[in-house]
Amino acid sequence: MQRKYKKVYLDIKGKIIDGTFKSGEFLKSEMELAKSYSYSKDTIRKALSMLEFDGYIQKIKGKNSRVLEYGRFKNSLSNLQTSQELNKIEKIDIKTNVISLYVVQGEEEIMEIFGVDEKIDFYKVVRNRVLDGESLEYEVAYFDRRIVRFLNREIVQNSIYNYLENELQLKISHSRREIKFRNATCHEKKYLDLGDYNMVVSIENYVYLSNGTLFQYGITSYKPDKFVFSTMAKR
């Protein structure tokens, strides 16, 4: 049975997405929302907190909550999400383009990251992701071929993680991420529609199996005005 606050959250979120509640507008007060939904203020407050955490509203002390622009795509830093999963969550259609897929060996930086010698080779995957004709994301990823023994363009085009988890039965556990805001490289300028921007948000990603083995390293760059990255901090 769905919790009451989740029902309120989904209803308000849906109205923000379909334009019933427009960017910059203020929602009703917690008291008014409680009356509208016939729920307690605590239930409404919990739903609003979820909406704020997910980037749909801004809670302002002493005022009603304001609706934020719905045009940035939320990417949780505490979860490993594929573009297919983001499509389902956000109800959008991000398309993946495979720029290149080949095997590399002897790259000093990659050998140092994985702690191996030149005998070990890697799949190098280069992709970008497009929404409504606009390239928003550029990715370069390396996969240890001792673990990921086979990749082809079809797998890379669709979902590498779906293949790894369901076909190879690998148990992907967690990742370590480092975030930077930096000048765009020549490749990022070529494969991202940056417009007037000359900067990107760059996430360096180290992904591990459940046994602690590093099997993937990569850097994903984002057009800075289209994504919101979120995480939860505890004291």
Stockholm file with secondary structure:
# STOCKHOLM 1.0

chainA/1-235         MQRKYKKVYLDIKGKIIDGTFKSGEFLKSEMELAKSYSYSKDTIRKALSMLEFDGYIQKIKGKNSRVLEYGRFKNSLSNLQTSQELNKIEKIDIKTNVISLYVVQGEEEIMEIFGVDEKIDFYKVVRNRVLDGESLEYEVAYFDRRIVRFLNREIVQNSIYNYLENELQLKISHSRREIKFRNATCHEKKYLDLGDYNMVVSIENYVYLSNGTLFQYGITSYKPDKFVFSTMAKR
#=GR chainA/1-235 SS CCCHHHHHHHHHHHHHHTTSSCTTCBCCCHHHHHHHHTCCHHHHHHHHHHHHHTTSEECCTTSCCEECCTTSEEEETTSCCCHHHHHHHHTCCCEEEEEEEEEEECCHHHHHHHTCCTTCEEEEEEEEEEETTEEEEEEEEEEETTTCCCCCHHHHHHCHHHIIIIISCCCEEEEEEEEEEEECCHHHHHHSCCTTCCEEEEEEEEEEETTSCEEEEEEEEECTTSEEEECCCCC
#=GC SS_cons         CCCHHHHHHHHHHHHHHTTSSCTTCBCCCHHHHHHHHTCCHHHHHHHHHHHHHTTSEECCTTSCCEECCTTSEEEETTSCCCHHHHHHHHTCCCEEEEEEEEEEECCHHHHHHHTCCTTCEEEEEEEEEEETTEEEEEEEEEEETTTCCCCCHHHHHHCHHHIIIIISCCCEEEEEEEEEEEECCHHHHHHSCCTTCCEEEEEEEEEEETTSCEEEEEEEEECTTSEEEECCCCC
//
